[in-house]
Amino acid sequence: MAIFKVSYVIVGTDHPGTILNQEKMPQMGDAVQLGDEVFEIIEVLELVPQRGEFHYIHVTCLPYHLSQNI
């Protein structure tokens, strides 16, 4: 089973972001809940090539209400 180590970076707010282990690859346009807030994924990048079962992913997000104004 693949494990995605995902670094979430939030732009347009003071949210500190987070790093999570996930079983599913994040996709652009997906909504993700981090704490009490919902964010839209606007960018997904593979940081390094897959290592065994591990994928290292960088995700950029906007607060959902801000992403609707783009």
N, C-alpha and C positions, 0 to 999 in steps of 0.2 A: 504494500500500500504506500502510495506517495505521500510525503509530508511536505507541505508548502510553508516555509518560514517567511512570513510576510511582514515587511516593515511598512506601516501606514504613516504617511506624512500628510498633515492637514494644512491647507493653505487658506488664507482669508479669515483666520481666527487664532485665538491663543491656545487652542487645544494642543496638548503635547504630543499627540500621536501615540503609537504603540507598536509592539512587535508581537505577532500571534503565530502559533502553529495551527495550520488548517489542513483539512483533507481535500479541499476543492480549490482549484486555481481561481483567483479573483479575475473578473472581467470588467472592461470598461463599460460604464453605464450601470453597473450593479449598485444597489444601495447596501451599505454596511452600517450596522449599529455598533458604536464604540461608546460604552457607558450609556448615558441617557440621550445621546445625540445620534442622528442619522446623517450619513455622508454619502455622496455620490462619487464613485471611482471615475477619475478623469484620465488616468495614465497607469499603465502596468508595464513594468520592465523587469526582465530577468537580470539579476545582478551578476551572477556567475553561472557557468554551465552546471547542469544537474550533477550532484555527487551522490551516487548510490540512489537511495530513495528520497533524498532531500533536494528540494528546489528552493532557491533563495530569490525572493521576489520583492521589488520595491513598488509601492502603490501610492499615488498622489490622489488626494480626495479634496472635495469642497463640501462645506456644510450644504445639506440638501436644498435648503431655501435659497442659497446663493447660486447653486448650479442651475437652477431654473431660469435665472436671468441672463445666461450666456447665449 
